[in-house]
């Protein structure tokens, strides 16, 4: 009898922790401004509700955070996560007093559906971005001509991923499969298992290459493991068979959609809107298959002019930058807008200079008319990194 009494507090503590984490992940989805369609609304709402408190905490504990936009791996986001967890604990304490077990269970089921939809949305979004080469585009020309030792780890990883379209297609397809699996009840558990492996790999990459989305990746991995923890006993029996017969899952899978068709198709519409809208706007410009202005690219100075100009190579970047590289490989960049009638170079101190140039299409040459210096366009497809080659046998040409 005393043993049974000792179990009751543990059960209550377990339910309390479960509800706390459910609320924490749900609040994180609502208030952390992820890179989605409605991120500006999220940032506005989060700033309105939490910025005074986060700044007070920073001032109180003499913490000097530079960013207040709650971006991943920022001090403001760390403080926000702590605040959200405390709020979740307080709400969990209040909801634990609900006498109706049905209402309490329904709350947990509804929150689990929110987490499930969010994980599926993230996987679908990043899967599509990889397949379209939007997340890891072909390395920019200035990176291709930068010494390897001068690259930061995150830029090196991003460039390496962008050099392999086939690997992007593979990882993107895997994420699409996992994301679609999360949307159907029969494949939900499979989707959770695959998702946990994907997010663990992403977290390891972010830590190993110092990519500044560690908190976001950790948040997604923790959320997936939390949902998967409901089925640990079942998975244990599947992976390590014994004589015990498993008739049902220990925890029933929460049905994704209610019987009302309007809500069902409304959820489908919101997911399709989030996935499709960016690809019909100017964000598609970063795709490698999207036609670029002919001026964009890498240029090398003609031999006859190499001693009369500080840069041996110049790069016109698709994001609006003019980059010069000297003989030692050092680079300087300027803001540069191709759409202007008189393109202007603007440095970080605000100094401006009009760039006068002519572009010779037949020769693919850029002529700086003020200095009378010619730069010839380089064919980056001839670089070893840009060649699509696979050597299945190393001893045959």
C-alpha positions in Angstrom: 0.0 0.0 0.0 2.8 2.4 0.9 4.4 1.6 -2.5 1.3 2.6 -4.4 1.1 5.8 -2.4 4.7 6.6 -3.3 3.8 6.3 -7.0 1.2 9.0 -7.0 3.5 12.0 -6.6 5.7 10.6 -9.4 2.7 10.3 -11.7 1.7 13.9 -10.9 5.2 15.1 -11.4 5.4 13.3 -14.7 2.1 14.9 -15.9 3.3 18.3 -14.7 6.6 18.1 -16.6 4.8 16.8 -19.7 2.4 19.7 -19.8 5.2 22.2 -19.0 7.2 21.1 -22.0 4.2 21.0 -24.2 3.4 24.6 -23.3 7.1 25.6 -23.6 7.4 24.3 -27.1 4.0 25.8 -28.1 4.9 29.2 -26.7 8.3 28.9 -28.6 6.5 28.3 -31.8 4.3 31.4 -31.2 6.9 33.8 -30.0 10.3 32.8 -31.5 10.5 34.7 -34.9 11.5 31.8 -37.2 12.3 32.5 -40.9 8.7 32.0 -42.0 6.1 34.0 -43.9 4.7 35.6 -40.7 8.1 36.1 -38.9 7.7 39.9 -39.0 4.4 39.6 -37.0 6.1 37.3 -34.6 9.0 39.7 -34.0 6.6 42.6 -33.5 4.5 40.6 -31.0 7.5 39.2 -29.1 9.2 42.6 -29.0 6.0 44.2 -27.7 5.5 41.7 -24.9 9.1 40.6 -23.9 11.7 43.2 -24.9 11.2 45.4 -21.8 11.7 42.4 -19.6 14.7 41.0 -21.5 16.4 44.3 -21.4 15.7 44.7 -17.7 17.3 41.2 -17.1 20.3 42.1 -19.2 20.8 45.4 -17.3 20.1 43.7 -13.9 22.8 41.1 -14.5 25.2 43.3 -16.4 24.8 41.2 -19.6 25.7 43.1 -22.8 23.8 41.6 -25.7 24.1 43.3 -29.0 21.1 41.8 -30.8 17.6 42.3 -29.6 15.8 40.6 -32.5 15.6 37.2 -30.8 17.6 35.6 -33.6 19.1 32.2 -33.0 22.2 32.0 -30.7 21.6 35.5 -29.4 21.5 36.5 -25.7 18.0 37.9 -26.2 16.7 34.5 -27.4 18.3 32.7 -24.5 16.6 35.0 -22.0 13.3 34.6 -23.9 13.5 30.8 -23.7 14.0 31.0 -19.9 11.1 33.3 -19.6 8.9 31.1 -21.7 9.8 28.0 -19.7 8.9 29.8 -16.4 5.6 30.9 -17.9 5.0 27.3 -19.0 5.6 26.0 -15.5 3.2 28.5 -14.0 0.5 27.7 -16.6 1.1 24.0 -16.0 0.6 24.4 -12.3 -2.7 26.1 -12.9 -4.0 23.6 -15.5 -3.0 20.7 -13.2 -5.9 21.8 -10.9 -8.4 21.1 -13.7 -10.7 18.5 -12.2 -11.9 17.2 -15.5 -9.4 14.6 -16.8 -11.1 14.8 -20.2 -10.4 18.6 -20.5 -6.8 18.1 -19.3 -6.1 15.3 -21.8 -7.7 17.3 -24.6 -5.4 20.2 -23.9 -2.4 17.9 -24.1 -3.7 16.4 -27.4 -4.3 19.8 -29.0 -0.8 21.0 -28.0 0.7 17.8 -29.4 -1.0 18.5 -32.7 0.5 22.0 -32.9 4.0 20.6 -32.3 3.4 17.9 -34.9 2.2 20.3 -37.6 5.1 22.7 -36.9 7.8 19.9 -37.2 6.2 18.8 -40.5 6.1 22.4 -41.8 9.8 22.9 -41.0 10.8 19.7 -42.7 8.8 20.5 -45.8 10.1 24.0 -46.0 13.8 23.1 -45.7 13.3 20.0 -47.9 11.9 22.2 -50.8 14.6 24.8 -50.2 17.3 22.2 -50.6 15.8 20.6 -53.7 15.5 24.1 -55.3 19.1 24.9 -54.2 17.8 27.9 -52.2 19.2 26.9 -48.8 22.6 26.0 -50.1 23.1 27.8 -53.5 26.2 27.5 -55.7 29.0 29.4 -53.9 29.3 33.0 -54.8 32.2 33.9 -57.1 34.1 35.8 -54.5 34.1 32.8 -52.2 35.4 30.6 -55.0 38.5 32.8 -55.3 39.1 33.1 -51.5 41.9 31.1 -49.9 40.6 28.1 -48.0 42.3 29.1 -44.8 40.6 32.5 -44.8 37.1 31.1 -44.8 35.1 30.8 -41.6 33.9 27.3 -40.8 30.2 28.1 -41.4 31.0 29.7 -44.8 33.2 26.7 -45.7 30.4 24.3 -44.9 27.8 26.3 -46.8 30.0 26.5 -49.8 30.8 22.8 -49.8 27.1 21.9 -49.6 26.3 24.3 -52.4 28.8 22.6 -54.6 26.9 19.3 -54.6 23.4 19.4 -56.2 23.0 15.6 -55.8 23.5 15.8 -52.0 21.0 18.6 -51.7 18.5 16.6 -53.7 19.1 13.6 -51.4 18.8 15.4 -48.1 16.0 17.5 -49.3 14.0 14.4 -50.4 14.6 12.8 -47.0 13.3 15.9 -45.3 10.2 15.9 -47.6 9.5 12.3 -46.8 9.8 13.0 -43.1 7.6 16.1 -43.3 4.9 14.4 -45.3 5.0 11.5 -42.9 4.2 13.9 -40.0 0.9 14.8 -41.8 -0.6 11.4 -41.8 -1.6 9.3 -38.7 -0.4 6.0 -40.1 3.1 7.3 -40.8 3.4 9.7 -37.9 5.6 7.5 -35.8 7.9 6.8 -38.7 8.1 10.6 -39.4 9.1 11.2 -35.8 11.9 8.6 -35.9 13.3 10.0 -39.2 12.9 13.6 -38.0 14.9 13.0 -34.8 17.8 11.7 -36.8 17.6 14.6 -39.2 17.5 17.2 -36.5 20.3 15.5 -34.5 22.5 15.7 -37.6 21.6 19.3 -38.2 22.4 20.2 -34.5 25.8 18.4 -34.8 26.6 20.2 -38.0 25.7 23.6 -36.4 27.9 22.9 -33.4 30.8 21.4 -35.4 30.9 24.2 -38.0 29.9 27.0 -35.6 26.7 27.8 -37.6 24.6 30.4 -35.7 21.3 28.4 -35.6 22.3 26.1 -32.7 19.4 27.1 -30.5 16.9 26.7 -33.3 18.2 23.2 -34.2 18.3 22.2 -30.5 14.8 23.5 -30.1 13.6 21.3 -33.0 15.5 18.3 -31.8 14.2 18.6 -28.3 10.7 19.0 -29.5 10.9 15.9 -31.7 12.5 13.8 -28.9 9.7 15.0 -26.5 7.0 13.8 -28.9 8.9 10.6 -29.6 9.3 9.8 -25.8 5.6 8.8 -25.8 6.6 5.7 -27.8 9.9 4.8 -26.3 8.6 1.6 -24.7 6.9 0.5 -27.9 10.1 1.2 -29.9 12.1 -0.7 -27.4 10.0 -3.8 -27.9 10.2 -3.4 -31.7 14.0 -3.0 -31.7 14.6 -5.6 -28.9 12.0 -8.2 -29.3 11.0 -10.4 -26.4 8.2 -12.7 -25.5 5.9 -9.9 -24.5 3.2 -9.4 -27.2 2.5 -5.8 -28.1 -1.1 -5.3 -29.0 -1.3 -1.5 -29.0 0.9 1.6 -28.7 1.4 2.7 -25.2 0.1 6.2 -26.1 -2.5 6.7 -28.8 -1.4 8.8 -31.7 -3.3 12.1 -31.6 -5.4 12.4 -34.7 -4.2 15.3 -36.8 -7.4 16.7 -38.1 -10.9 16.9 -36.6 -13.8 15.6 -38.6 -14.7 19.1 -39.8 -13.5 19.4 -43.4 -13.2 23.2 -43.4 -10.6 23.2 -40.6 -8.8 20.2 -42.3 -8.4 22.0 -45.7 -7.7 25.3 -43.9 -4.6 23.7 -42.3 -3.6 22.3 -45.7 -3.9 25.8 -47.2 -1.8 27.5 -44.5 1.0 24.9 -45.0 0.9 25.3 -48.8 0.9 29.1 -48.4 4.0 29.0 -46.2 5.8 26.7 -48.5 4.8 28.3 -51.8 4.6 32.0 -51.3 8.4 32.7 -51.0 9.0 30.8 -54.3 6.7 33.2 -56.1 8.4 36.3 -54.8 11.9 37.8 -55.2 13.3 35.1 -52.9 13.4 32.8 -55.8 16.2 35.0 -57.2 18.7 33.2 -55.1 18.0 29.9 -56.9 20.8 28.8 -59.2 18.4 28.2 -62.0 17.0 31.7 -61.9 18.3 33.9 -64.7 20.8 36.6 -63.4 21.8 39.9 -64.9 24.8 39.3 -67.2 27.0 41.6 -65.3 27.1 39.4 -62.2 30.2 37.3 -62.0 34.0 37.2 -61.4 36.4 39.3 -63.5 40.2 39.3 -63.8 42.2 42.3 -64.8 44.0 42.3 -68.1 47.8 41.7 -67.8 48.6 45.1 -69.3 46.7 46.9 -66.6 47.6 44.9 -63.5 50.1 47.4 -62.1 47.9 50.5 -62.5 44.9 49.3 -60.4 44.7 48.1 -56.8 42.5 45.1 -57.6 43.5 42.1 -59.6 40.0 40.6 -59.6 36.6 42.2 -59.1 33.3 40.5 -58.3 29.8 41.7 -58.9 27.7 39.9 -56.3 24.0 39.0 -56.9 23.0 40.5 -53.5 24.2 44.0 -54.6 27.9 44.2 -53.8 31.0 45.2 -55.7 34.0 43.3 -54.3 37.7 44.0 -55.1 40.5 41.5 -54.5 44.1 42.6 -54.5 47.3 40.6 -55.3 47.5 39.3 -51.8 44.0 37.9 -51.8 42.6 40.6 -49.5 39.1 41.8 -50.4 37.1 45.0 -50.0 33.4 45.2 -50.6 31.1 48.1 -51.5 27.3 48.4 -51.7 26.4 48.3 -55.4 22.9 48.5 -57.0 22.6 47.3 -60.5 19.1 48.7 -61.0 20.3 52.3 -60.7 20.9 54.3 -63.9 24.2 55.6 -62.5 25.4 52.7 -60.2 27.0 54.0 -57.1 29.7 52.4 -54.9 29.1 53.0 -51.2 31.5 52.0 -48.5 30.6 51.3 -44.8 31.6 54.9 -43.8 29.0 56.3 -46.2 31.3 57.6 -48.9 30.0 57.3 -52.4 31.4 57.1 -55.9 29.6 56.8 -59.2 30.9 53.7 -61.1 31.2 54.4 -64.8 31.5 51.3 -66.9 30.8 49.6 -70.2 30.1 46.0 -70.8 31.3 44.3 -73.9 28.9 41.4 -74.5 30.8 39.6 -77.3 34.0 39.5 -75.2 32.3 39.3 -71.8 34.5 42.1 -70.6 33.8 44.9 -68.1 35.5 48.2 -68.8 35.9 50.8 -66.1 35.7 53.9 -68.2 37.2 56.4 -65.7 40.3 54.3 -65.2 40.3 52.8 -68.7 40.9 49.4 -67.3 39.5 46.2 -68.7 38.4 43.1 -66.7 37.7 39.9 -68.5 34.9 37.6 -67.1 36.0 34.3 -65.6 34.3 31.1 -66.4 33.7 29.6 -62.9 32.4 26.3 -64.4 36.0 25.4 -65.3 37.0 25.4 -61.6 37.4 21.9 -60.2 34.9 22.5 -57.4 32.2 23.4 -59.9 32.6 20.3 -62.1 30.0 17.6 -61.6 32.1 14.6 -61.5 31.8 11.3 -59.6 34.6 8.8 -59.6 33.2 5.3 -58.8 36.5 3.7 -59.7 39.7 5.5 -58.8 42.0 3.7 -61.2 40.1 4.3 -64.4 40.0 7.6 -66.4 
